[in-house]
Amino acid sequence: MTAPTINGTRYPQPIEDLLPAARALDLPEGEAFPSRNRLMREFRIGAPKAGELLALLKAEPTAPPADITEPDTTDPAPTPAAPEPAPPAEPDPTPAPEITTAGPPAEASTVSRPDTPTPTAPTRRAVAWPVVLLALPAFVAIWSGWVGLGGLTGFGIVHPLPGIWDSLSINSAITLPIGVETYGAYALYVWLSGRVPAPALRFAKWSALGSLTVGALGQVAYHLLVAAGITSAPWWITTAVACLPVAVLGMGAALAHLVRTHD
């Protein structure tokens, strides 16, 4: 690339020789001086030399000022017309609603986290002393009935410790109310508690109902025999009553085993 020919030579020209050519450049409308990039492109000079040449062009007294502010020839914005005054509003014959003053704000309630368990109100446990009043007369009737039926079926005074304690005697008839009624009450408690495995729950349910039924039948049999003046029970009643202690022992052992068995 060679430098442009100025004054008949292609060699680099001094700034004083480039100044007339820079002054004679055609400029776009609205520009007073050529840009430094154009000077570098037109005369193949570097940026420092182009900057110095541009400074000389701006320093000439005949050069137009760098910033020319043209007078504003635009028409001023028209003044907006003042709006006509609105006619006075007629009074509304409807009376204004009464404004009630709001009461004090309600106290904010505390909101617990979703995963926080809601505390339940403490509940009072049912009293158990009325059961004692109900059980006392029932105990007297049931005890006397079983003991009386035991006497009619061969139960009576026995000496459990012969040769050891000869004077000790027990009426074996008391084994009937103690065994049958006690087991019935215990099986009923286990059934209604619901805190045992399912097999124990089923066994307790049916054995409790069976024990209560047998107890009721025993009371009926005793009173019927006494009312008829019979002093010795028939053999089939004696057989059933004699098997009761053994049956109660087996059911009690089975229930105790099932209660301690977990699925």
C-alpha positions in Angstrom: 0.0 0.0 0.0 1.4 3.4 -1.0 0.6 6.9 0.2 -1.6 9.0 -2.0 0.0 11.4 -4.4 0.0 14.9 -3.0 2.0 17.7 -4.6 3.4 15.2 -7.1 5.0 12.8 -4.7 4.1 9.4 -3.0 6.3 9.8 0.0 4.9 10.7 3.4 4.0 14.3 3.5 4.4 16.6 6.4 1.3 17.8 8.2 1.6 21.3 6.7 1.4 19.8 3.2 -1.6 17.6 4.1 -3.5 20.5 5.7 -4.8 22.0 2.4 -5.9 18.6 1.1 -7.7 17.9 4.3 -9.4 21.2 4.1 -10.6 20.5 0.6 -12.2 17.1 1.4 -15.9 16.8 0.7 -17.8 16.6 3.9 -21.3 15.2 4.5 -24.0 17.8 5.2 -23.9 18.9 8.8 -20.3 18.0 9.5 -17.7 20.7 10.0 -14.6 18.6 10.1 -13.6 15.2 8.7 -13.2 12.5 11.3 -9.9 11.1 12.4 -10.7 7.8 10.8 -11.4 9.4 7.5 -8.1 11.3 7.6 -6.3 8.1 8.3 -8.0 6.4 5.4 -7.7 9.2 2.9 -4.0 10.1 3.5 -2.7 6.7 4.7 -1.4 8.1 8.0 -1.4 6.8 11.5 -3.7 7.8 14.3 -1.3 10.3 16.0 -0.7 12.1 12.8 -4.4 12.1 11.9 -5.2 13.5 15.4 -2.6 16.3 15.0 -4.0 17.1 11.5 -7.6 17.3 12.9 -6.4 19.6 15.7 -4.9 22.0 13.1 -8.1 22.0 11.1 -10.1 22.9 14.2 -7.6 25.6 15.3 -7.9 27.5 12.0 -9.7 30.9 12.5 -11.8 30.4 9.4 -13.2 27.1 10.6 -16.8 27.1 11.7 -17.4 26.5 15.4 -17.6 22.9 16.5 -21.0 23.2 18.1 -23.6 25.3 16.3 -26.9 25.6 18.0 -29.6 26.3 15.5 -32.5 28.6 16.6 -35.6 26.7 17.4 -38.0 27.6 14.6 -40.8 25.2 15.8 -44.0 26.8 16.7 -44.7 26.8 20.4 -47.2 24.3 21.6 -50.7 25.7 21.7 -52.0 26.6 25.1 -54.7 24.1 26.1 -58.1 25.7 26.4 -59.3 26.0 29.9 -62.2 23.5 30.6 -65.6 25.0 31.1 -66.7 25.0 34.7 -69.1 22.1 35.5 -72.5 23.1 36.7 -73.1 22.7 40.4 -74.4 19.3 41.4 -77.9 19.1 42.7 -78.1 17.7 46.3 -79.1 14.1 46.6 -82.4 13.8 48.5 -81.4 10.2 49.6 -80.0 10.5 53.2 -76.4 9.3 53.5 -76.0 5.9 55.2 -74.9 5.9 58.8 -71.2 5.1 59.3 -70.7 2.7 62.2 -67.4 2.8 63.9 -65.6 -0.5 63.8 -65.0 -2.2 67.1 -61.6 -3.1 68.4 -59.9 -5.7 66.3 -60.2 -9.3 67.4 -57.3 -10.8 69.1 -55.1 -12.7 66.7 -55.1 -16.4 67.3 -51.9 -18.3 67.1 -51.5 -20.7 64.2 -49.5 -23.8 64.8 -47.4 -25.6 62.3 -49.2 -28.3 60.1 -47.1 -31.1 61.6 -47.7 -30.1 65.2 -50.2 -32.4 66.8 -53.3 -30.7 68.2 -53.5 -31.2 72.0 -56.7 -32.9 73.0 -58.7 -31.7 75.9 -58.2 -33.8 79.0 -61.1 -36.1 79.6 -62.2 -37.3 83.0 -62.2 -41.0 83.6 -65.5 -42.6 84.5 -65.8 -43.4 88.2 -65.9 -47.1 89.1 -67.4 -47.0 92.6 -71.0 -47.5 91.3 -69.9 -50.9 90.0 -69.1 -51.9 93.5 -72.7 -51.1 94.6 -74.0 -53.1 91.7 -71.7 -56.1 92.3 -72.4 -56.5 96.0 -76.0 -57.8 95.8 -75.1 -59.8 92.6 -72.2 -61.3 94.5 -74.5 -62.4 97.4 -77.1 -64.0 95.1 -74.5 -65.7 92.8 -72.4 -67.0 95.7 -75.4 -68.4 97.5 -76.8 -70.0 94.3 -73.6 -71.7 93.3 -72.8 -72.9 96.8 -76.4 -74.2 97.1 -76.2 -76.0 93.7 -72.8 -77.4 94.7 -74.5 -79.0 97.8 -77.2 -80.6 95.6 -74.6 -82.0 93.2 -72.2 -83.6 95.7 -69.9 -80.7 96.6 -69.3 -80.2 100.3 -66.8 -80.1 103.2 -63.4 -81.5 102.4 -60.1 -81.7 104.3 -57.4 -80.6 101.7 -54.4 -81.4 104.0 -55.1 -84.7 105.8 -52.3 -85.7 108.2 -50.8 -82.2 107.9 -53.6 -80.0 109.0 -56.5 -82.2 110.0 -58.6 -79.4 111.3 -58.5 -77.5 108.0 -61.7 -77.9 106.1 -63.1 -76.2 103.0 -66.5 -76.4 101.4 -65.6 -77.3 97.8 -68.8 -75.7 96.6 -67.1 -72.3 96.7 -64.9 -73.3 93.8 -68.0 -72.9 91.5 -68.7 -69.1 92.0 -65.0 -68.3 92.3 -64.0 -70.2 89.1 -66.9 -69.6 86.8 -67.8 -66.0 87.6 -64.2 -64.8 88.0 -63.2 -66.2 84.7 -66.3 -64.7 83.0 -65.5 -61.3 84.4 -61.8 -61.6 83.3 -62.6 -62.8 79.8 -65.2 -60.0 79.4 -62.5 -57.4 80.4 -60.0 -58.8 77.9 -62.6 -58.8 75.1 -63.7 -55.2 75.7 -60.2 -53.8 76.2 -59.2 -54.6 72.6 -55.5 -54.5 73.5 -54.8 -58.1 72.8 -54.0 -60.1 69.6 -57.0 -61.1 67.4 -57.0 -64.8 68.4 -57.1 -63.8 72.1 -59.8 -61.3 71.4 -62.0 -63.9 69.7 -61.4 -66.5 72.4 -62.1 -64.0 75.2 -65.3 -62.9 73.5 -66.9 -66.4 73.1 -65.6 -67.8 76.4 -66.9 -64.7 78.3 -70.3 -65.1 76.7 -70.2 -68.9 77.4 -69.2 -68.4 81.0 -72.0 -65.8 81.7 -74.5 -68.1 80.0 -73.4 -71.1 82.1 -73.6 -69.0 85.3 -77.1 -67.9 84.4 -78.2 -71.5 83.8 -76.6 -72.6 87.1 -78.6 -70.0 89.0 -81.8 -71.1 87.2 -81.2 -74.8 87.9 -80.5 -74.1 91.6 -83.7 -72.1 92.1 -85.8 -74.6 90.2 -84.5 -77.5 92.2 -85.1 -75.7 95.5 -88.5 -74.6 94.5 -89.5 -78.2 93.6 -88.2 -79.5 96.9 -85.5 -81.6 95.3 -82.6 -82.4 97.6 -80.4 -84.1 95.1 -79.8 -82.8 91.5 -80.3 -85.1 88.5 -77.3 -86.8 87.1 -77.0 -84.7 84.0 -76.9 -81.5 86.1 -74.4 -83.1 88.5 -72.2 -84.1 85.5 -72.3 -80.6 84.1 -71.5 -78.9 87.4 -68.7 -81.4 88.2 -67.0 -80.5 84.9 -67.1 -76.8 85.5 -63.8 -76.4 87.6 -61.9 -78.4 84.9 -63.4 -76.3 82.1 -62.6 -73.1 83.9 -59.0 -74.1 84.4 -58.5 -75.0 80.7 -60.1 -71.8 79.4 -58.1 -69.6 81.9 -54.8 -71.2 80.8 -55.7 -70.9 77.1 -56.7 -67.2 77.4 -53.5 -66.4 79.4 -51.4 -68.0 76.6 -53.2 -66.2 73.8 -52.9 -62.8 75.5 -49.1 -63.2 75.6 -48.9 -64.4 72.0 -48.3 -61.7 69.4 -49.0 -62.1 65.6 
